Amino acid sequence: MAFSCIEGKAEVGKVSKAKVATASKRIDEIVAALTAQGEDIFSARQQADARYLDELKLANTTAKWRLIHKVRVMNGLQKAVDATPVNKLAGLGPKMIEDAHYEARAIHHKMMSQVTDFLQKNALNIKGQLPDKAQYKEFLKALRGEATTDLAAKQMADAVNHVNEEARKTLNSLGYNIGKLDNWGITQTHDQLAIHKATLPVWRAFIDDKLDWSNMIDPKSGIKFGTKPSDTYRMQFLSGVYDNIVYGRDAGNPVWGDTQSGKALEQSRVFQFKDTDSWLAYNTKFGGTDPHNAILSHFSVTARRIALARKFGADAQTALNYMGQITSQKMKDAQAGLPAKMIADAGVAHAMRMEKLLLHGAQAPVGWVAAFWVARPLATLRKVLSSALLDRAIIISAPSDLNSTRIAASAIGMNPANIMSDYVKLMADNVKGGGTTKDDLLRMGHIFDTWANPGVTMARYAEEFPAAAWADKLSNAAMRWQGMNAHTDGLRVLFQRAMGGHFMSLAHLGMDELPDIMKRSMADEGITPADWDAFRSTDGHFTAPNGATFLDPLYWRHATTMADPEELFLKMQSFVERWTDQAVPTTSLKAAAFIDPSAWGQTPGTPIYELAKSVGMFKSFPLAFIDNQLKQLKLRQGAAAKTGYALNVILSSTVIGAMGIQIADMSVGKDPRPMDEGDFWWSALLRGGGLGPIGDLISTGTTSWGGGLAEYASGPVVSVASDAFKLTLGNVAQAYHQAINGDDIDTHFMQELFKFQRRYTPMGQSPIWAGGAAIDRLLSEQLQMLLDPGSANALAEAEQKRVNLYGNASWWGPGKALPERGPDWANALGRQQ
């Protein structure tokens, strides 16, 4: 019927012959698919006509919906460009992406607050494992709509499904077209390398009997199979899916046009498994990630897509490209000149790089060799190096974070002492395993970030392409065991709660009466006096057991009776997220877009990508700190205010850095360093600002993990490769030259081996081993002297060389099984002669 109608319109010239040909081809395709499934030709033709008519209606509706949102985005971008002075256009794109970044965090935290029970009960333990695997399996069953007798598992599944459904509806309201799939549950990911390695016949045989074919949709016909198709048809179908996974979905249908970035979510979900056991069996062998990570990653990615779609629609790259065009038009109309135009173009290009990182992160490697022999091994090596070289991060980061929290809180009129008091209580709660502080935070909807993503703390120092699972657990354990997870989680969430208390204390004031920096920062966030009035005057306050009240955006969003509170919530919570980053720096999206090779289109496994990842290791945190200080200076008006702030940061960071140096040295068995020398205070200043390696280079020409300026600039991967080369081929070459010159062969191999071992042993210097002194003295050095008796002299010489550099001896001497004295505190007052 549909085809006859189209033919009739073609005869009177209302439809082109090309459209008739397209319709005929599509209907024939549907008929062929249905007859292959066993339908008779007459029934297949009727169903094909009806199906094609439905497809036309859906395509027309979708096209109109996309057009509406395309116009919405275009108008929004035009208004933003029109409202921005010509000399500030370069910063507009990056600012909009950064705003989306903080909105994404707000949305993500809101999503997390709706599944508090699920996250709390399934937070990974110290081994990186789920605490109750049996209940988690029941949860997965309930998530997929299967029956379960575990009421708690059913309630958790209902909460997760509700959040996913709300997110789907929100995306659709912003221009997406994502269909509802009953009992969907989890995003299915595939391990491309494992599937390719298994070969098509093996993969096809493994998955065939695990699928619920009757409920699956045939992509050719767009209709459910209804029954199990023939062997031939199933094999043909699975071969097509295999090609999509291994070669890419677009390999069979190349498209010239936009980036299609938003349409991936709209593709049909192909596989339906018989039950959870079947799905778990497949996912264990061929899945791209574990179920827990898949669920939480979906939350995170969805939040970022929603935030970007609010400003840029379903395809942010295309929208940013359009923004570049209207920016150029404004520059031309203003006759701004070529240099100004080039700067504005650079701003849009940087925004596009930021968007790539925000939404996608590291892309898949290109090629078998790049993926299997380069990208994965080097990502794994970087994870191992992180666990070795950041094993004492807590010693520097904790004091530095507390200082930046103090500065940020003071800037907007908060009392830092209250945050520090609650921080101490929360750390005590973590030791005890419970407590009122944590309970209050959960009731308010605040979730510890590492519950949702155990790697979030490590991400303060390095964002990484997926490494081997064991290395990922190792690096996360390095953060968890030294207390970095608890510290970062606790301080960030307490700062957010304190802001809720601060909002409540200011609720009687209009926006013009708020602290100056807070008021300007709110305006920068797009918060108007009317927004502030609406937020402070509505209900939704949280009252703690001790009677304290909070105007906390996360709690307020779910408790208020205000009609349509989402827009106001996003503004207020984004403001909180932005200041939380000021208090406890993690990463800077703006800075990362300069140094992360993914932002420049490089893929894992390529030489440029891998070299850039090594160069960028451990530099994201100091860049975030610097970016924060520039933002703080921008908020202050006048030279006096800016100078005062800079002095506050410099002096306090120097004191914090000095404390960190002394604590770090004493924890590994050394006396305090003398503080009467300029080099010490240079190191203290830079270390207090998160630039510890640079401070080491200035004072001694070497970093704390060895190597000089070249090694620091090229990164730890290059450094470990150089050390490994010297240890192996370098020693062989040295022995060869000694032999042909008639010299005694003495390469000091054992000394260099144990130096290598101490430097690169994961968690070898962790505070849990008495700051690393116990591992060094009782294991490494004892074994070294046993295998190489001459090492005792080498250890003594190294100790004297270090004393000459830093001026502090060891209270637990090298090679000694037990310390002979305590730390010499007086040494801090001046180098001992």
C-alpha positions in Angstrom: 0.0 0.0 0.0 2.8 2.4 0.9 4.7 1.7 -2.3 1.5 2.0 -4.5 0.8 5.4 -2.9 4.4 6.5 -3.7 4.1 5.3 -7.3 0.8 7.2 -7.7 2.5 10.4 -6.5 5.3 9.8 -8.8 2.9 9.6 -11.8 1.6 13.1 -11.1 5.0 14.5 -10.4 4.8 14.9 -6.7 7.6 12.4 -5.9 10.9 12.0 -7.9 11.8 8.7 -9.6 14.8 8.5 -7.3 12.6 8.4 -4.3 10.5 5.6 -5.9 13.7 3.6 -6.6 14.8 4.1 -2.9 11.4 3.0 -1.7 11.3 0.0 -3.9 14.8 -1.1 -2.8 14.0 -0.7 0.9 10.7 -2.6 0.6 12.3 -5.4 -1.3 15.0 -5.6 1.4 12.3 -5.9 4.1 10.4 -8.6 2.0 13.6 -10.6 1.6 14.4 -10.5 5.3 10.9 -11.6 6.2 10.7 -14.4 3.6 14.1 -15.6 4.9 12.6 -15.9 8.3 9.8 -18.1 6.9 7.0 -15.6 6.0 5.0 -16.2 2.8 5.5 -13.7 0.1 2.0 -12.1 0.3 2.3 -11.6 4.1 5.9 -10.3 3.8 4.8 -7.8 1.1 2.0 -6.5 3.4 4.3 -6.2 6.4 7.0 -4.5 4.3 4.5 -1.9 3.1 3.4 -1.1 6.6 6.9 -1.2 8.0 8.2 1.2 5.3 5.3 3.6 6.0 6.3 3.6 9.7 9.9 4.3 8.8 8.9 7.2 6.6 6.8 8.7 9.4 9.6 8.2 11.9 12.2 9.7 9.5 10.0 12.8 8.9 9.3 13.3 12.6 13.0 12.8 13.5 14.0 15.3 10.8 11.6 17.9 12.0 12.7 17.3 15.6 16.4 17.7 14.6 15.6 20.9 12.7 13.9 22.4 15.7 16.9 21.8 17.9 19.3 22.8 15.2 17.6 26.2 15.1 17.6 26.3 18.9 21.4 25.7 19.0 22.1 28.1 16.1 20.1 30.9 17.8 21.8 30.2 21.1 25.3 30.4 19.6 24.4 33.5 17.6 23.2 35.3 20.8 26.4 34.2 22.7 28.6 35.5 19.9 26.6 38.8 19.6 26.8 39.4 23.3 30.6 38.9 23.5 33.0 41.8 22.7 35.3 41.2 19.8 38.4 41.2 22.0 37.0 38.4 24.1 35.6 36.1 21.4 38.7 33.8 21.7 37.6 32.8 25.2 34.0 32.2 24.4 34.2 28.7 23.0 36.4 27.3 25.8 34.3 29.0 28.4 31.1 27.4 27.0 32.7 24.0 27.0 34.0 24.5 30.5 30.5 25.5 31.6 29.2 22.3 30.0 31.9 20.4 31.9 30.7 21.7 35.3 27.0 21.2 34.3 27.9 17.6 33.4 29.3 17.2 36.9 26.2 18.6 38.4 24.0 16.3 36.4 26.2 13.3 37.2 26.1 14.0 40.9 22.3 14.4 40.7 22.2 10.9 39.0 24.4 9.5 41.7 22.3 10.9 44.5 19.3 9.0 43.1 21.1 5.6 43.5 22.8 6.2 46.8 21.9 2.8 48.2 23.3 1.0 45.1 26.6 2.9 45.2 27.1 2.5 49.0 26.4 -1.2 49.0 28.5 -1.9 46.0 31.5 0.4 46.6 34.6 -1.7 45.7 36.6 -3.0 48.7 40.3 -2.4 49.2 41.1 -5.2 46.7 39.0 -3.6 44.1 36.2 -6.2 44.4 32.5 -6.1 44.9 31.6 -6.7 48.5 28.6 -9.0 47.8 28.8 -10.7 44.4 25.8 -12.9 45.0 23.5 -9.9 45.7 25.0 -8.1 42.7 24.0 -11.0 40.4 20.4 -10.7 41.7 20.6 -6.9 41.1 21.7 -7.6 37.4 18.7 -10.0 37.1 16.3 -7.4 38.3 17.9 -4.8 36.1 17.1 -6.9 33.1 13.5 -7.5 34.3 14.1 -11.0 35.6 12.4 -12.3 38.8 14.4 -12.1 42.0 13.6 -12.8 45.6 16.1 -10.2 46.9 14.0 -7.1 47.6 17.1 -4.9 48.2 18.5 -5.9 44.8 15.1 -5.2 43.2 15.0 -1.7 44.8 18.5 -0.9 43.6 17.7 -2.1 40.1 14.5 0.0 40.0 16.5 3.1 41.0 19.2 2.5 38.3 16.6 1.9 35.6 14.7 5.0 36.7 17.8 7.2 36.3 18.6 5.7 32.9 15.0 6.3 31.7 15.0 9.9 32.9 18.3 10.5 31.2 16.9 9.0 27.9 13.9 11.3 28.0 16.2 14.3 28.8 18.4 13.5 25.8 15.4 13.1 23.6 14.1 16.5 24.7 17.4 18.0 23.6 17.3 16.7 20.0 18.2 13.0 20.3 15.9 10.2 19.2 16.6 7.3 21.5 13.9 4.6 21.5 12.8 2.8 24.7 14.0 -0.8 25.0 12.3 -2.8 27.8 14.6 -4.6 30.1 17.6 -3.0 28.6 19.7 -2.7 31.8 23.3 -2.3 30.7 25.2 -0.9 27.8 26.7 -3.8 25.9 30.4 -3.3 25.2 32.6 -5.6 23.1 36.3 -6.4 23.3 37.2 -5.8 19.7 40.6 -7.5 20.1 39.3 -10.6 21.9 36.5 -11.1 19.3 39.0 -10.7 16.4 41.5 -13.0 18.0 38.8 -15.7 18.6 37.8 -15.6 14.9 34.3 -15.3 13.5 33.4 -19.0 13.7 34.4 -19.4 17.3 32.7 -16.1 18.4 29.6 -16.9 16.4 29.2 -20.4 17.9 29.7 -19.1 21.4 27.1 -16.4 21.2 24.4 -18.1 19.1 22.8 -20.3 21.8 22.9 -17.5 24.4 20.7 -15.1 22.4 16.9 -14.7 22.8 16.4 -14.6 19.0 12.6 -14.3 19.2 12.8 -10.9 20.9 15.6 -9.5 18.8 14.9 -7.0 16.0 16.1 -7.9 12.5 17.9 -4.7 11.4 17.0 -5.5 7.8 13.3 -5.6 8.3 13.1 -3.5 11.5 10.7 -6.2 12.9 11.2 -8.7 15.7 12.3 -12.1 14.5 9.4 -13.6 16.5 10.9 -17.1 16.3 14.4 -18.4 16.0 15.6 -17.8 12.4 17.2 -20.5 10.2 20.8 -21.5 10.7 21.8 -19.8 7.5 20.0 -16.6 8.4 21.5 -16.5 11.9 25.0 -17.1 10.6 24.5 -14.3 8.1 23.2 -12.0 10.8 26.0 -12.7 13.2 28.6 -12.3 10.5 27.3 -8.8 9.9 27.5 -7.9 13.6 31.0 -9.3 13.7 32.0 -7.0 10.9 30.4 -4.0 12.7 32.4 -4.8 15.9 35.7 -5.5 14.2 35.7 -3.1 11.3 33.3 -0.4 12.6 29.6 0.2 12.2 30.1 2.5 9.3 32.4 0.2 7.4 29.5 -1.1 5.3 27.8 2.2 4.9 30.2 5.2 4.6 28.5 8.6 5.1 29.7 12.0 3.9 28.5 14.7 6.2 28.5 15.7 9.9 30.4 13.8 12.6 27.3 11.7 13.5 28.5 11.8 17.1 25.1 12.0 18.6 23.6 9.2 16.5 25.5 6.4 18.1 23.0 6.3 21.0 20.1 6.1 18.6 21.3 2.8 16.9 19.2 -0.3 17.6 20.5 -2.3 20.5 21.0 -5.6 18.5 21.5 -8.3 21.1 18.9 -9.7 23.5 20.3 -12.5 25.7 18.2 -15.3 27.1 19.0 -14.5 30.7 21.5 -12.8 33.0 23.7 -16.0 33.2 24.0 -16.0 29.4 24.9 -12.3 29.3 27.5 -12.7 32.0 29.1 -15.7 30.2 29.4 -13.6 27.1 30.6 -10.5 28.9 33.2 -12.4 30.8 34.7 -13.8 27.5 34.1 -11.0 25.0 32.8 -8.0 27.0 34.7 -4.7 26.9 34.3 -4.0 30.6 32.7 -5.5 33.7 29.0 -4.9 34.5 29.6 -2.5 37.3 31.9 -0.3 35.4 29.5 -0.4 32.4 26.6 0.9 34.5 28.6 3.7 36.1 30.4 4.7 32.9 27.0 5.0 31.2 25.9 7.4 33.9 29.0 9.5 33.4 28.9 9.6 29.6 25.1 10.3 29.6 25.6 13.3 32.0 28.3 14.7 29.6 26.1 14.2 26.6 23.1 16.0 28.3 25.3 18.9 29.3 26.7 19.3 25.8 23.3 18.9 24.2 21.9 21.7 26.2 24.3 24.2 24.6 25.4 22.4 21.3 22.7 19.9 20.5 23.4 16.2 19.6 26.5 17.0 17.6 28.8 19.5 19.5 31.6 19.4 16.9 29.3 20.5 14.1 27.9 23.2 16.4 31.3 24.5 17.3 32.3 24.6 13.6 29.2 26.8 13.0 30.2 28.9 16.0 33.6 29.4 14.3 31.9 30.6 11.2 29.7 33.2 12.9 32.7 34.3 14.9 34.6 34.9 11.7 31.7 36.8 10.4 31.6 39.1 13.4 35.4 39.7 13.1 35.0 40.6 9.5 32.1 43.0 10.2 34.1 44.7 13.0 37.2 44.9 10.7 39.2 43.4 13.6 42.2 42.5 11.5 43.9 39.2 10.7 45.8 38.7 14.0 42.6 39.1 16.1 40.8 36.8 13.8 43.5 34.1 14.0 43.3 34.3 17.8 39.5 33.9 17.8 39.9 30.9 15.4 42.4 29.4 17.9 39.8 29.8 20.7 37.2 27.9 18.7 39.8 25.2 17.8 40.7 24.8 21.5 37.0 24.5 22.4 36.7 21.6 19.9 39.7 19.9 21.5 38.1 20.4 24.9 34.9 18.8 23.7 36.8 15.8 22.3 38.3 15.2 25.8 35.0 15.9 27.6 32.9 13.4 25.6 35.3 10.9 24.2 38.7 10.8 26.0 41.1 8.4 24.4 39.9 6.9 21.1 40.4 3.3 20.0 43.8 2.4 18.6 44.0 2.1 14.8 45.5 -1.2 13.7 46.2 -4.6 15.4 49.9 -3.8 16.1 49.1 -0.4 17.6 46.4 -1.8 19.8 47.8 -5.1 20.9 51.6 -4.4 21.0 51.8 -0.7 21.7 48.8 1.0 23.2 47.7 -1.5 25.8 51.3 -2.4 27.0 52.3 1.3 27.3 49.1 2.2 29.1 49.7 -0.7 31.5 53.3 0.5 32.0 52.1 4.1 32.8 49.6 2.7 35.4 52.4 0.7 37.0 54.7 3.8 37.0 51.9 5.8 38.6 51.6 3.2 41.4 55.4 3.5 42.0 56.0 7.2 41.6 52.8 8.5 43.2 53.0 6.1 46.2 53.5 9.0 48.6 51.2 11.5 46.9 49.2 11.9 50.1 52.2 13.5 51.9 52.2 16.5 49.5 48.7 16.6 48.2 46.9 16.5 51.6 48.5 19.7 53.1 48.4 21.4 49.7 44.7 20.6 49.3 43.9 21.8 52.8 45.6 25.1 52.0 43.8 25.6 48.7 40.5 24.7 50.5 41.2 27.4 53.1 41.9 30.0 50.4 38.8 29.1 48.3 36.5 29.0 51.3 37.8 32.4 52.5 37.4 33.9 49.1 33.6 33.5 49.1 33.2 34.3 52.8 33.1 30.8 54.3 34.7 29.8 57.5 37.6 27.3 56.6 37.8 26.2 60.3 34.4 24.5 60.0 35.5 22.5 57.0 38.8 21.4 58.6 36.9 20.3 61.7 34.4 18.2 59.7 37.3 16.8 57.7 39.0 15.5 60.8 35.7 13.9 61.9 35.1 12.3 58.5 38.6 10.9 58.4 38.0 9.4 61.8 34.7 8.0 60.5 36.5 6.3 57.7 38.8 4.6 60.1 35.8 3.5 62.2 33.8 2.5 59.2 30.8 4.8 59.9 29.7 7.9 61.7 27.2 10.8 61.7 29.2 13.0 59.4 29.1 10.4 56.6 25.5 9.6 57.3 24.5 13.3 57.0 26.3 13.5 53.7 24.5 10.5 52.3 21.1 11.8 53.4 21.8 15.1 51.6 22.6 13.2 48.4 26.4 13.6 48.4 28.2 10.6 47.0 31.9 9.9 47.3 33.2 10.1 43.7 35.4 6.9 44.1 32.2 4.9 44.8 31.2 5.7 41.2 34.7 5.6 39.7 37.6 4.1 41.7 40.1 5.7 39.3 38.9 9.3 39.8 41.7 10.0 42.3 44.4 8.7 40.0 42.8 10.9 37.3 44.1 14.0 39.3 47.5 13.0 38.0 47.0 11.1 34.7 44.0 10.3 32.5 44.7 7.0 30.8 43.7 4.8 27.9 42.3 1.4 29.3 45.2 -0.6 30.6 45.4 -4.2 31.7 42.8 -4.8 34.5 45.5 -5.8 37.0 47.5 -2.6 36.4 44.3 -0.5 36.8 43.6 -2.2 40.2 47.3 -1.7 41.2 47.2 2.1 40.5 43.9 2.5 42.3 45.2 0.5 45.2 48.2 2.9 45.5 45.7 5.8 45.9 43.4 3.9 48.2 46.0 2.3 50.5 47.8 5.5 51.2 44.5 7.3 52.0 44.3 9.5 48.8 40.9 8.3 47.9 39.5 9.0 51.4 41.2 12.4 51.5 40.1 13.6 48.0 36.6 12.2 48.4 36.2 13.6 51.9 37.5 17.1 51.3 35.6 17.6 48.1 32.3 16.5 49.5 32.7 18.4 52.7 33.5 21.6 50.8 30.2 21.1 48.8 28.3 20.6 52.0 29.9 23.6 53.6 28.7 25.7 50.6 25.2 24.5 51.3 25.6 25.8 54.8 27.0 29.0 53.4 24.1 29.5 51.1 21.8 29.1 54.0 23.6 31.6 56.1 23.3 34.2 53.3 19.7 33.4 52.4 18.5 36.6 54.0 20.6 38.7 51.7 20.0 39.8 48.1 22.6 39.0 45.5 24.0 42.6 45.6 24.7 42.1 49.3 26.7 38.9 48.9 30.5 38.8 49.3 32.1 40.5 46.3 34.0 37.6 44.8 31.0 35.2 45.4 28.7 37.7 43.6 31.0 38.1 40.6 31.6 34.4 40.3 27.8 33.8 40.4 27.3 36.3 37.6 30.0 34.5 35.6 28.0 31.3 36.1 25.0 33.0 34.6 23.2 33.2 38.0 21.0 36.3 38.1 19.6 38.2 41.1 16.2 36.6 40.2 17.8 33.1 40.2 19.3 33.7 43.7 16.0 35.1 45.0 14.2 32.0 43.7 16.8 29.6 45.2 17.0 31.2 48.6 13.2 31.8 49.0 11.9 28.3 48.1 11.6 25.2 50.3 13.9 22.2 50.1 16.2 22.9 53.1 18.1 20.1 54.8 18.1 20.0 58.6 20.9 17.9 60.3 20.3 16.0 63.5 22.2 18.8 65.4 19.7 21.4 64.1 22.0 22.9 61.5 20.2 23.8 58.2 21.6 23.7 54.7 20.5 25.1 51.3 22.3 22.4 49.4 21.5 22.3 45.6 21.6 18.5 45.5 19.2 18.0 48.3 17.1 21.0 47.3 16.6 19.6 43.7 14.7 16.6 45.1 13.0 18.2 48.0 11.7 21.5 46.7 8.2 22.0 45.5 9.2 24.6 43.0 7.9 24.0 39.6 10.5 22.9 37.0 13.6 23.4 39.2 16.1 21.8 36.9 17.5 24.9 35.2 18.1 26.7 38.6 19.6 23.5 40.1 22.1 23.3 37.3 23.2 26.9 37.7 23.6 26.5 41.5 25.2 23.1 41.5 27.6 24.1 38.6 28.7 27.0 40.8 29.4 24.6 43.6 31.3 22.2 41.3 33.4 25.0 40.0 34.4 26.2 43.5 35.0 22.6 44.6 37.7 22.4 41.9 39.2 25.6 43.3 39.3 24.0 46.8 40.6 20.5 45.7 42.1 20.7 42.3 41.7 17.6 40.1 42.3 18.3 36.4 41.7 21.3 34.2 39.9 20.5 31.0 41.2 23.7 29.5 44.8 22.8 30.3 44.4 19.1 29.3 43.3 20.1 25.8 46.8 21.6 25.3 48.8 18.6 26.4 46.6 15.5 25.9 47.3 14.0 22.5 43.7 12.7 22.2 42.5 16.3 21.9 44.7 16.7 18.9 43.3 13.7 17.1 46.1 11.3 18.0 45.1 7.7 18.7 46.8 5.3 21.2 49.6 3.3 19.7 50.9 6.0 17.5 54.4 7.4 18.2 53.2 10.9 18.8 50.4 9.8 21.1 52.6 7.6 23.3 55.4 10.2 23.5 53.0 12.9 24.4 51.4 10.7 27.1 54.8 10.2 28.7 55.6 13.9 28.5 52.3 14.8 30.1 52.5 12.3 33.0 52.0 14.0 36.4 51.7 17.4 34.8 47.9 17.7 34.7 47.7 18.4 38.5 50.1 21.3 38.5 48.5 22.7 35.4 45.1 22.6 37.2 46.6 24.4 40.1 48.0 27.1 37.9 44.7 27.4 36.0 42.9 27.9 39.3 45.2 30.7 40.4 44.7 32.5 37.1 40.9 32.3 37.6 41.2 33.5 41.1 43.2 36.5 40.1 40.7 37.3 37.4 37.9 37.4 40.0 39.7 40.1 42.0 39.5 43.7 41.0 42.4 46.1 41.4 46.2 45.6 41.8 46.0 45.6 45.6 43.5 42.7 45.7 45.4 40.7 43.1 48.7 41.3 44.9 47.3 40.4 48.2 45.9 37.1 46.9 49.2 36.2 45.2 51.1 36.8 48.4 48.6 34.7 50.3 49.1 31.8 47.9 52.9 32.2 47.7 53.4 32.4 51.5 51.0 29.7 52.5 52.1 27.3 49.7 55.7 27.8 50.8 54.9 26.8 54.4 52.9 23.8 53.2 55.7 22.8 50.8 58.2 23.0 53.6 56.1 20.8 55.8 55.7 18.3 53.0 59.4 18.2 52.4 60.2 17.5 56.0 57.5 15.0 56.5 58.4 13.1 53.3 62.1 13.0 54.3 61.5 11.8 57.8 59.0 9.2 56.7 61.8 7.5 54.6 64.3 7.5 57.5 66.0 10.9 57.0 66.5 13.9 59.3 64.7 17.1 58.6 66.4 19.2 56.0 68.1 22.5 57.0 65.9 25.4 56.3 68.5 28.2 56.2 69.3 27.8 52.5 67.5 29.4 49.6 67.3 26.2 47.6 65.1 24.6 50.3 62.6 27.5 50.1 62.5 27.4 46.3 61.6 23.7 46.5 59.1 24.4 49.3 57.3 27.1 47.2 57.0 24.9 44.2 56.2 21.7 46.0 53.4 23.5 47.9 51.8 24.4 44.6 51.9 20.9 43.3 55.1 21.4 41.4 57.4 19.2 43.5 59.5 17.8 40.7 60.4 21.3 39.4 61.4 22.3 42.9 63.7 19.3 43.1 65.2 20.2 39.7 65.9 23.8 40.8 67.6 22.8 44.1 69.5 19.7 43.1 69.2 19.1 39.4 67.3 15.9 39.8 63.7 14.8 40.6 62.7 12.7 43.7 62.5 9.6 41.4 65.8 10.3 39.7 66.8 11.9 36.4 67.3 15.6 35.5 65.5 18.1 33.5 65.6 16.0 30.3 64.1 13.0 32.0 61.4 15.1 33.7 60.5 16.8 30.4 60.3 13.6 28.5 58.3 11.8 31.3 58.6 8.7 33.3 58.1 6.2 30.5 61.2 7.5 28.6 63.0 7.6 32.0 62.2 4.0 32.8 63.1 2.9 29.3 66.5 4.7 29.6 67.2 3.1 33.0 66.2 -0.3 31.7 68.5 0.1 28.7 71.4 1.1 31.0 70.7 -1.8 33.3 70.8 -4.4 30.5 72.4 -3.5 27.2 74.3 -0.6 28.7 76.0 -3.0 31.2 76.7 -5.5 28.5 78.4 -2.8 26.4 80.3 -1.6 29.5 81.5 -5.1 30.2 82.6 -5.6 26.6 84.7 -2.5 26.5 86.3 -3.4 29.9 87.1 -6.8 28.6 88.7 -5.7 25.3 90.7 -3.0 27.2 92.0 -5.7 29.6 90.3 -4.1 32.6 88.6 -5.9 35.4 84.9 -6.4 34.6 82.9 -4.4 37.1 79.6 -2.9 35.9 78.1 -2.4 39.3 75.1 -4.3 38.0 73.7 -5.4 41.4 73.9 -1.8 42.7 72.1 -0.5 39.6 69.6 -3.3 39.8 68.5 -2.5 43.3 68.4 1.2 42.6 66.1 0.4 39.7 64.0 -1.9 41.9 63.6 0.8 44.7 62.7 3.5 42.1 60.1 1.5 40.3 58.6 -0.9 42.8 54.8 -0.2 43.0 53.9 1.3 46.3 57.5 0.7 47.5 57.7 4.1 49.2 54.1 4.1 50.5 53.4 5.5 54.0 52.0 2.1 54.9 55.5 0.7 55.0 56.7 3.4 57.5 57.1 5.8 54.6 59.1 3.3 52.5 62.0 3.1 55.0 61.0 -0.3 56.1 61.0 -1.7 52.5 64.3 0.0 51.7 66.2 -1.0 54.9 64.7 -4.4 55.7 64.2 -5.8 52.2 65.9 -4.1 49.4 69.2 -3.1 51.0 69.5 -6.4 53.0 69.0 -8.4 49.8 71.4 -6.1 47.9 74.2 -6.6 50.5 73.6 -10.3 50.6 74.0 -10.7 46.8 76.7 -8.0 46.5 78.8 -7.6 49.6 80.5 -4.6 48.1 77.2 -2.7 48.1 77.7 -1.6 51.7 80.3 0.9 50.6 78.2 2.0 47.7 75.3 2.7 50.0 77.5 4.7 52.3 78.8 6.7 49.4 75.3 7.4 48.1 74.3 8.5 51.6 77.2 11.0 51.8 76.5 12.3 48.4 72.9 13.0 49.4 74.0 14.6 52.6 76.2 16.9 50.6 73.3 17.9 48.4 70.5 18.3 51.0 72.3 18.6 54.3 70.4 15.9 56.2 71.7 12.5 57.3 69.6 9.4 57.9 68.2 8.6 61.3 67.6 5.0 60.0 70.9 4.5 58.3 71.3 2.7 54.9 71.8 -1.1 55.3 70.8 -1.0 59.0 68.2 -3.5 60.1 67.0 -1.2 62.8 67.3 2.6 63.4 70.1 3.6 65.7 68.5 6.9 66.8 65.5 9.2 66.3 65.3 12.1 63.8 67.6 15.1 64.5 65.0 17.8 64.8 67.6 20.5 65.3 69.0 19.9 61.8 66.0 21.8 60.5 67.4 25.0 61.9 70.6 24.9 59.9 73.0 22.5 58.2 75.2 20.7 60.7 78.9 21.2 60.2 
